[in-house]
Amino acid sequence: MKTFFAIASLCLFAGFAQAGGETPSNPDAKVYFVNLSDGDTVQSPVTVVFGLSGMGVAPAGTEKENTGHHHLLIDRPPIGEGEDGADELAFGLPADDNHLHFGGGQTEVTLDLPAGQHTLQLVLGDAGHAPHATPIVSEVITINVE
């Protein structure tokens, strides 16, 4: 019996490490950058336009099937990696200079980024700011700001 509980605990932990929160998502959903591509060179301020297909955008706190709101990760490891990777997937993204929340349902932002190289990644969050059970994340892109 102890072996059963040990195996069950390991499976549960492994699931949290690879999955998001409790809100289901459309398996065909995609989030992407509309106006930026990996390797682009841009001027500051930088306008970033968020794209989403297969789901809809709704403000944070809205409990509606197949919706979420955008989060922009700047200059940090890809979602699910780094020291808080499993926690942010299961319990929600922090709000700081590297994790911008668009809980009002916004689909673009203009940022003042310093000159240099920056990484960007989009993450769709559920009503409570956690990634969906199957996280909807973009590829990480790198842009160069002149």
C-alpha positions, 0 to 999 in steps of 0.5 A: 500500500505504501508503494501505491501512495509513493507512486501516486504522489510521484505521478501527481508531482510530475503532473504539476511540474508539466501542467498548469492550473485547473482551467481547461483550454482548447487543445488547438489554441495558440498565442503568438506575437502579431508584429514581432519575430525572433531576431527583429531589431526595433526602436524603443518604445516597442509596441507588442501586439498579442495574437490568440487563436482557438480561444477568446480574450476576457478580463481576469476574474471572468469565468467563461469557457475557452477564454483567458487574458494575456501575460507578457514575460520579459527577460526571464526563463521560458514558462515552467523553467527557473526556480519557481517554474512548477509553482507559476504553472500550477498557482499563478504568475507573479506580477513584476517587471518581468511578468506583465499582466493584462487582466483588463483583456488588453491585446497590445502594449507599448514598452520602453525597453533599454537598448540591448537584447530582450526575450519575450514570451506570451502566456494565456492566463485563466480567471485567476492568472494561472496558466490553463491546465494545458498551458497556452504559451508562445515561443520565446523570441529575442528582439534587439532594441537599438 
